């Protein structure tokens, strides 16, 4: 792991986002299970959780956005390692820097479009059909993960550029990824 203050902060942000995303998935799973069990016992007076689909959609949106920073920091994205492993270290390091620049552009684009969607949903006062929860809240929650993704992507560009200059490929922080 990068032991610089910036490296530790980025690692902490990505870890916290991933843990919160995991908690959201646990909550979504619980809502789904309880709702399905409730449907099974409709004859006994039970039923589904009102707005369960809306809650699941918002939770999954948050989880996906929260997992992106950790995935990128750990090099968890799909790579064509069968090809790139054959390249010299110098070429691999340059490809990693190029890949990180592309991810920075992608992260910035996604965050920008999410921000635009948040502003649109907020301005239109759009809400979910059953629970009447303002949709902008889900966008804002997702934007938190995307902001961290943008920070991680910028950090990774600097990290991989430094490694490209030193001719060293980037290794995952916790032994995962590649």
C-alpha positions as CSV (number, residue, x, y, z in Angstrom):
1,X,0.0,0.0,0.0
2,X,1.1,3.6,-0.7
3,X,2.1,4.9,2.7
4,X,2.0,8.5,1.8
5,X,-0.7,10.6,3.5
6,X,-2.5,10.9,0.1
7,X,-2.2,7.2,-0.6
8,X,-3.6,6.3,2.9
9,X,-6.5,8.8,2.5
10,X,-7.4,7.5,-1.0
11,X,-7.3,3.9,0.3
12,X,-9.5,4.9,3.3
13,X,-12.0,6.6,1.1
14,X,-12.2,3.7,-1.3
15,X,-12.5,1.2,1.5
16,X,-15.2,3.2,3.3
17,X,-17.2,3.5,0.1
18,X,-17.0,-0.3,-0.6
19,X,-18.1,-1.1,3.0
20,X,-21.1,1.2,2.7
21,X,-21.9,-0.3,-0.7
22,X,-21.8,-3.8,0.9
23,X,-24.1,-2.6,3.7
24,X,-26.5,-1.3,1.1
25,X,-26.5,-4.7,-0.6
26,X,-27.2,-6.5,2.7
27,X,-30.1,-4.1,3.3
28,X,-31.4,-4.6,-0.2
29,X,-31.2,-8.4,0.2
30,X,-33.1,-8.2,3.5
31,X,-35.8,-6.0,1.9
32,X,-36.1,-8.5,-0.9
33,X,-36.3,-11.6,1.3
34,X,-38.8,-10.0,3.7
35,X,-40.9,-8.9,0.7
36,X,-40.9,-12.3,-0.9
37,X,-41.8,-14.0,2.3
38,X,-44.6,-11.5,2.9
39,X,-46.0,-12.3,-0.6
40,X,-45.9,-16.0,0.2
41,X,-48.1,-15.4,3.2
42,X,-50.7,-13.1,1.6
43,X,-53.5,-15.5,2.6
44,X,-52.5,-15.0,6.3
45,X,-52.7,-11.2,6.0
46,X,-49.1,-10.5,5.3
47,X,-47.9,-8.8,2.1
48,X,-44.9,-7.4,0.2
49,X,-43.1,-4.3,1.5
50,X,-44.6,-1.3,-0.1
51,X,-42.2,0.2,-2.6
52,X,-39.7,-2.7,-2.3
53,X,-38.7,-2.3,-6.0
54,X,-38.0,1.4,-5.5
55,X,-35.8,0.7,-2.4
56,X,-33.9,-2.1,-4.2
57,X,-33.3,0.2,-7.2
58,X,-31.9,3.0,-5.0
59,X,-29.8,0.6,-3.0
60,X,-28.3,-1.1,-6.0
61,X,-27.5,2.3,-7.6
62,X,-25.7,3.3,-4.4
63,X,-23.8,0.0,-4.1
64,X,-22.6,0.0,-7.7
65,X,-21.4,3.6,-7.4
66,X,-19.7,2.8,-4.1
67,X,-17.8,-0.2,-5.4
68,X,-16.2,1.6,-8.4
69,X,-13.5,3.4,-6.4
70,X,-12.3,0.2,-4.7
71,X,-12.5,-1.8,-7.9
72,X,-10.3,0.7,-9.8
73,X,-7.8,1.2,-6.9
74,X,-7.4,-2.5,-6.7
75,X,-7.1,-3.0,-10.4
76,X,-10.3,-5.1,-10.4
77,X,-11.4,-4.1,-13.8
78,X,-11.2,-6.5,-16.7
79,X,-7.8,-6.6,-18.2
80,X,-6.5,-8.6,-21.1
81,X,-3.7,-10.1,-19.0
82,X,-3.1,-13.0,-21.4
83,X,-1.7,-10.4,-23.8
84,X,-0.3,-7.7,-21.6
85,X,1.6,-10.1,-19.4
86,X,3.8,-10.8,-22.4
87,X,4.8,-7.1,-22.8
88,X,8.0,-5.7,-21.3
89,X,7.7,-3.9,-17.9
90,X,8.1,-0.5,-19.6
91,X,5.3,-1.1,-22.1
92,X,3.0,-2.5,-19.3
93,X,3.7,0.5,-17.1
94,X,2.9,2.9,-20.0
95,X,-0.3,0.9,-20.8
96,X,-1.4,1.2,-17.1
97,X,-0.9,4.9,-17.2
98,X,-2.9,5.1,-20.4
99,X,-5.7,2.9,-18.9
100,X,-5.8,5.1,-15.8
101,X,-6.2,8.2,-17.9
102,X,-9.1,6.6,-19.8
103,X,-10.7,5.7,-16.4
104,X,-10.2,9.3,-15.2
105,X,-12.1,10.6,-18.2
106,X,-14.8,7.9,-17.8
107,X,-15.1,8.7,-14.0
108,X,-15.4,12.5,-14.8
109,X,-18.0,11.9,-17.5
110,X,-20.1,9.6,-15.3
111,X,-19.9,12.0,-12.3
112,X,-20.8,14.9,-14.6
113,X,-23.9,13.1,-16.0
114,X,-25.0,12.0,-12.6
115,X,-24.7,15.6,-11.3
116,X,-26.7,16.7,-14.3
117,X,-29.4,14.1,-13.5
118,X,-29.4,15.1,-9.9
119,X,-30.0,18.8,-10.8
120,X,-32.8,17.7,-13.2
121,X,-34.6,15.4,-10.8
122,X,-34.3,18.0,-8.0
123,X,-35.6,20.8,-10.2
124,X,-38.5,18.6,-11.5
125,X,-39.5,17.4,-8.0
126,X,-39.7,13.9,-9.4
127,X,-40.4,11.2,-6.9
128,X,-40.8,7.5,-6.8
129,X,-44.3,6.2,-7.6
130,X,-45.2,4.3,-4.4
131,X,-43.2,5.8,-1.6
132,X,-43.0,9.3,-3.0
133,X,-39.3,9.5,-2.2
134,X,-37.6,12.3,-4.2
135,X,-35.5,10.7,-6.8
136,X,-32.7,13.2,-6.4
137,X,-31.8,11.5,-3.1
138,X,-30.8,8.3,-4.9
139,X,-28.7,10.4,-7.4
140,X,-27.0,12.3,-4.5
141,X,-26.2,9.0,-2.8
142,X,-24.7,7.6,-6.0
143,X,-22.8,10.8,-6.6
144,X,-20.9,10.3,-3.3
145,X,-19.4,7.1,-4.6
146,X,-18.7,8.6,-7.9
147,X,-16.9,11.6,-6.4
148,X,-14.7,9.1,-4.5
149,X,-14.3,7.2,-7.8
150,X,-13.1,10.5,-9.4
151,X,-10.6,11.1,-6.6
152,X,-9.3,7.5,-6.9
153,X,-9.0,7.8,-10.6
154,X,-7.0,11.0,-10.4
155,X,-4.8,9.3,-7.7
156,X,-4.3,6.3,-10.0
157,X,-3.3,8.5,-12.9
158,X,-0.5,10.1,-10.8
159,X,0.5,6.8,-9.3
160,X,0.7,5.0,-12.7
161,X,2.5,7.9,-14.4
162,X,5.1,7.9,-11.6
163,X,5.5,4.1,-12.1
164,X,5.7,4.5,-15.9
165,X,8.6,7.0,-15.4
166,X,10.2,4.4,-13.0
167,X,9.3,1.5,-15.4
168,X,7.4,-0.3,-12.7
169,X,3.9,-1.8,-13.1
170,X,1.3,-0.9,-10.5
171,X,0.4,-3.7,-8.1
172,X,-2.9,-4.1,-6.3
173,X,-2.8,-2.7,-2.8
174,X,-4.2,-5.7,-1.0
175,X,-3.1,-8.5,-3.2
176,X,-6.4,-8.7,-5.1
177,X,-7.1,-7.6,-8.6
178,X,-4.7,-8.8,-11.4
